């Protein structure tokens, strides 16, 4: 017969073995039944991305803090802190510091103008949408828009800092239906909002690869060699948003060998395209159009650069001339730029032209490099575009 002590030892050993080999399953929150985001919340709880409270509840309609969202996104996308210097003074030794730093390093989150992150502040709808789109490398500060978006929400004007992020999220189907008809950007996002939108984001289909053929004008077909799998032909709808080198454009400007990512919406349709490739004239013209907020088309800007002022509104040439004088050029230099007499500029005041370019806001890195290297051929090439951009930005900005 086993002694009582012996039997207790065996029992404890069996319990310990059971605990070690049996996976811990998080109990499902008790307050989800019938909730509109129930399925999404349960899926993320099952994946250990979201958690309930000690009392067994999830509190889906409660707001979520910036720190809580940072942790959720970092866990969902497996971001890890690289160990660099703390970016936000108010997150040092905070329980979510590691997650916040990881997302900051990935350029998913940003702080406030005072340099703080405010981890315990509840997050707004606009802030949440901005974070979610940045996870997809969309809605970034590098993007320039030359097309007009018809606002999805009447209460969100184009001047709002999150306008484009919200529009891109709407195109992808990431926003709950009850975010309508108004978006209410400053309203606090809930834990349920977080779960539902994050689940949609995780479920989105994306195709990354290389453009195999130059798309033909007038077509909406793009042939892509994905990073994995067989060649695909994507049929792009008319309303698809296409970026090339972070500038909105049309399908025919995509170039063979471009690196491309196609984002599909919840209905499985291509919704947003991002491509990167060799910078060409079209990119530069598109950038100028973006700088003047789309008020001049790339075709009009191309006409300006060719000296064909009939394509733009009456009087703009005179205003350009005045603006060139304001940035420090002489009347002879300004007239030479307007008529594209680059040979004349070769013979006068190259140092003054370089100084005017480098001292004016908005100068490109390529142009700055050409100036510093005193590569006057490059300066002339970039100046034709950049100087016009400066003037147009002042007139139409």
N, C-alpha and C positions, 0 to 999 in steps of 0.2 A: 504494500500500500504506500502510496505517496503521502508524505507529510503535508500538512496544510501549507507550511512555508514553501515546500517544493511546488505544490499546485499553484500558489500565488505567483511564484517566479515564472512558471510556464505561461500562465495567463498574461502576465505583464509583457513577456517576450512576444506572445502572439499579437497583443494590442500594438506594441511598438512596430512589429513587422508590418501589420496592416496599415499603420499610419505612414510608414516609409514608402510603401509600394503603391498605395492608393492615391491617385491624383486628387488634389483639393479642388472641389467644385464650388465656385462662389454661388451662394444662395441667390435665387432670383428675387429682385425687389418685390415688395408686396403691394405697391401702389401703382402698378402699370396697367392692370387689366382694363381694356377698352380705350386706353390712351392712344391718340393719333400716331405717336412715335413709338408705340410699344415694341414693334418688331425690330426697329433699328436699335433701340436701347438694349433689348435682350441679346441681339447679335454681338454688340460691342462689349456687353458684360461677359458673355461667354468667352470672348477673346481676351478678356482681362485688360481691355482698353479703358473701360469705364467701370466705376464702382458705386455701390450704394452706400448708405449710412449705417452706422452700428445698430440702429433700431430696426433695420430691415427695409427701410424705405429708399426710394431713389429721388423723390421730390422733383419730378420732371419739369414742373412749371416754375421752379426756383431759378434765379439768375446764376450765372457762373462767373467766377473771377478770372482775371487775366492769367493768374498763376495756374489755376485749375485747367484752363484751356491749353496753356503751354505744355503742361504735363501730358494731357490727353493727346495732343498732336505729336509730341516727341515720341510717346510710346507707340502710337499708331504707325508712324513712319520710321521708327527705329533710329531717330537722331541721337547722337551721342556728343557730349561736350568734349571738345578737343583739348581742353585744358588751357586755353588762352586767357588773357587778362579779363577780369570781370568788366562787363560793359556798362552795367547799370549800378550806380551807388546804392540804390535802395533794395537790391536783390542779394547783396552779400550776406551769407549765412541764412538766407531764406530757405524754407524747406523745398522750394521748387527751383532753386538757383541753377542746378545742373540742367534742368529741362529748358529753362529760359535762355541760358547761355547757348545751348545746343541750337535752339531755333534762331537765335540772333546771329550766330555764326553762319547759319544756312540762309540768312536774309529773309526769313519767314516773318519775323516780328521786328518791330522797331519801338523805340522809346518815345517819350514826349520831348518837346523843345527844351525842357529844363534838364534833360539827360537822364531822367528817372523812367522806370518802367511801370510803377504803381501796380505791383503784383496782386494786391488785395482789392483793387478796384473792379467792380463788375464790368464785364465787357459789353459793348454796344453791338447792335447788328452790323453796322458799317465796319467796325473793327474786326469782327469775326469773319465777315466775308472777305476782307482784305487778306487776312491770314490764310484763309482757305485757298484763295486764288494764287497766292504766292507759293503755296505748296506745289502748284502745277507750273511754276515759273511764268505765271500770267499776272497781268496787272502790275508790272514792275515799273519803277521810275524810269527805266531805259526806254520804255515804249513811247512811240509818237503816233498820234492819230491824225490821218488826213481825210477820214470819212466822218460823216455825221451819223450819230446814233439817234434813232427815234427813241426818246426816253420811255422805258418800260413803266416807270413809276412817276406820276405827275408831281409828287412832292420832292423828287430828287433832281435838282438842276445840274446842268453840265459843269457848273463851277464847283460842285461839291467834291471834296478831295477823294471820295471813294466812288465817284460816278462810274468810271470805267470798270472798276473791279466788280461793282454790282451788276452792270450790264453783261459782263462776261460770265458771271455766275448765273445770271438769268438765262443766257443762251445755252449754258450747259445743263440747265435744269437742277441747279443746286439749291434753289430757294424753296422753302415750304410754301404751299399754296395760300396759306393764310397771310403771307406777306403781300397782301393785295387788298384793295387797289393801291394803297400807299405803302411805301417801304418803311417809313419811320426809322430813319438811320440812327437817331439818338436813343431809340428805345432799347432796353436791355435785352440781350439774347438769353434764352433759357437753356437749361440742361437738355431739354427735349430737342430744341433747335440744334444744339451742338451735335447730339447723337444722330439726328436725321440727316443733317447736311454732311457730316463726316462719313456716314454710311454711303450716301450718294457719291461722294468724292472717291471713296475706296472702290466703288463699283464701276467707275467710269472706265470706258475702253479708250486706250491710247495706242497709236501705232507710231513707232520711231524708226527712221531709216534714212534712205538716200533716194533723191529723185533720179530716176533712170533716164528720162527723156524730157526735152524741153516741151512744156505744154503748148499746144497749138492755140493761136489766137481764136477767140470765139468758142472755145471748148471749156468744159468744166471737169476734165479728166486729168488725174495725176497718177503716174505710174511710180510705185514706190517699192524699193527693195528693203524690207524690214530688217532690223537687227537680227531677228530670229524668224524663221519660217519662209514661206514662198512669196514670190512677187505678188503685189496687190495693186489693183486699179481702184483708186478712190474717186467716187463721183461727188463732186463738191456742190452743194446747193447754192442757189443765188445769194442767200443771206449769210453764207459763211463769212467769218472774219479771218482775213489772211494777213499775217505779218511776214515781212522778209527783212532780216536784220533789224528787227524791232520797230519797223515802220509799216503801217497798214498799206496794203497794196492789192492788186488783182492777180488772178491765177496765172495769167500769161507772163507775169514778171518772174515767176519761179524759174529757176535755172537748173539745167542738168548738173548733177552732183551736189546740189544743195542738201544740207542735213535738215530733215523735216520731222516734225511731230504733228500728228493729226489727233485732235481731241474730239471724241464722239459724245453727243449728249445722251440723256437718259433714254431716248428713243432709238439710239443706235445710229444716229445720223452725224456725219462730219459737221462740227459746229465752229471750231476754231483751228486754224493752221498756223504753226510757227516754223519758219524756215530761216536758215542761216547759210550764207555763201559769200562768194567774192563780191566786194562792194563795186557797184557799177554806176553809171550815170543816172539810171532810174532811181537808185537808192538816194543819191544826192538831191535829185529834184524832189523826191518824196519828202526828204528831210526838210527842205525849204518850205514845202507846202505845209508841213506840220508846224514849223516855226511861226508861220503866219496864221495858224489855227484853221487851215483849210480854206481860207477866204480866197486864195488863188490856187488853181489846179496845177498839177505838174506840167500840163500842156501850156498853160499861161506863163508859168515861170520859165519854161524852156523857150518860149517866144521872147520873153524879156531878155534872157541871156543871149539870144540871137540878135537882139536889137530890134525886134518886131513889136513895137509898143502899141500897135493897133489892136492887139489881142487883149489888152487890159484897159481898165477904165481911164477916161480922159483925165489928164493932168498928173498921173502918177509919176511920169518921167521927171517932171519939174520937182515934185516932192522928194523923189530919190536924190536928185541933184542937191537939194537943200540939206538933206540928211547927210550926204557925203561930206559936205562942207562942215557940218556940225561936228563930225568925228575927227576933224583936223586936217582934211585934205585941202589943197589949193584948188582954185577954180579950174586950172589946167588939168590937174590930176582927176578931178571929178568928171570933167568932160571926157577925158580919155577913157575912164572906166565905162561911162555910159555908151560911148561909141565903140568900145572894145579896141582902143588903140593901144595895144600892149607894147608895141615897139616904142611908142613915146614914153611909156612908163619905164622902159628899160633905161632910158637916158636921163631920168630925173628922180631924185629923192627916194631912192629905194629904201634908205633907212627910215625916212618919214612914213612911208607906206607900211613898213614892217611894224613900226611903233604904233601906228593907228590900229592896225589889225590886232596886235597882241594886247593892247590896252582896252579893247572894247569887249563888252560882255558877249558870250556866246561863241567865241572863237573855237574852232575845232582843234583837237589834238594833232591831227595831220598838218594843219596849217601852222600851228605853233612850232611843230617839229621842223617844218620846212623853213620857217623864219630863223629858228635857232641855228639850223645847218646852213643858212644862207643859200638854200637851193632855190634859185629864183624861177626856174622852170616850174617847180612844184607850186611855189607861191602864186605864180600867175594862174595856174590851173585851178587852185583852190580859191583864190581871191575872186575870180569871176562869180563863183557861187556864194562865197561867204560875205563879201561886201554887199551884194544884193540882198542877202538874208538880213544883214544888219539893218539896212535901210527899210526893208519891208516890215521887219519886226517892229520898228519904231512907228511906222505909218499905220499899220493895220493891227498891231498888238493891243 
